[in-house]
């Protein structure tokens, strides 16, 4: 069992332990808890935050508000939380974009993913889906690779997150193709352009891409996990469809500003872990095809360090120059 899998196992066990502990500190019930989403409304992170916020509001006396602060590769949302009061009422719903990939994609970040935040808990992880415009003459991954090789630099792929971007770059790297990257502020507008034919393909989260597949607006060629997704078992993995060994997973976690008191962190971990393991979130994760994660702040800290190292290796091998 590799280190990441061990940490996830520890995370599950840690979550069970914390859920039963008494509250070490009280938040103000007169002040809402704001979940800051560094991506646009409708994104996978946004959907998770809204479901989690509703679950917390129903189970506790705290009102939860979701605030979208998209743009600048999630810089804006991350900065918002890093600079927020240290009272536990402003929480970042972070991802591998904010806390593992960005530090390897940019020469200078306006926030420090380690020193500007206190970790709360892991939330979930999921697979992505390779989708193409319906007019593209590619019915499977083999067709897409052949088409890209026949038209170097002519095909385009969009992305609105580091998960989507690096998934596309890894696909290029493993297939020896040259597909032009088109950046977006978030994945939903990229999917809109894909439907409209402005771009040819993208690899995006299931929550954003699969509904468009179901509606017949785009065509799915594969999923980014090594196992088929339970939500869409009819779609082959990219690996089994021809790019052997291809895998790209994304994750979500919660953070508060550095310096937030330890008792407040413990209380928030208790609240969020209980909500994340409850029936409402269990149903949400089943509906969108995510796997629930939990754990202590310490587990998240170790997990984040491992993920930052992994994403750094992928980005370096992909040859992406820091912006």
QUICOR-V390212 format. One record per run of one state. SS is the DSSP state (@ for helix, = for strand, . for the rest). FROM is the first residue (numbers start at 1). TO is the last residue. If there is no record, write none. Layout:
((SS,FROM,TO) (SS,FROM,TO))
This chain:
((.,1,2) (@,3,19) (.,20,32) (=,33,37) (.,38,43) (@,44,59) (.,60,63) (=,64,68) (.,69,71) (@,72,82) (.,83,89) (=,90,95) (@,96,105) (.,106,116) (=,117,133) (.,134,140) (@,141,150) (.,151,155) (=,156,159) (.,160,161) (@,162,175) (.,176,179) (=,180,183) (.,184,186) (@,187,196) (.,197,200) (=,201,205) (@,206,214) (.,215,217) (=,218,223) (.,224,229) (@,230,232) (.,233,236) (=,237,237) (.,238,248) (=,249,257) (.,258,261) (@,262,276) (.,277,278) (@,279,288) (.,289,290) (=,291,292) (.,293,296) (@,297,318) (.,319,323))
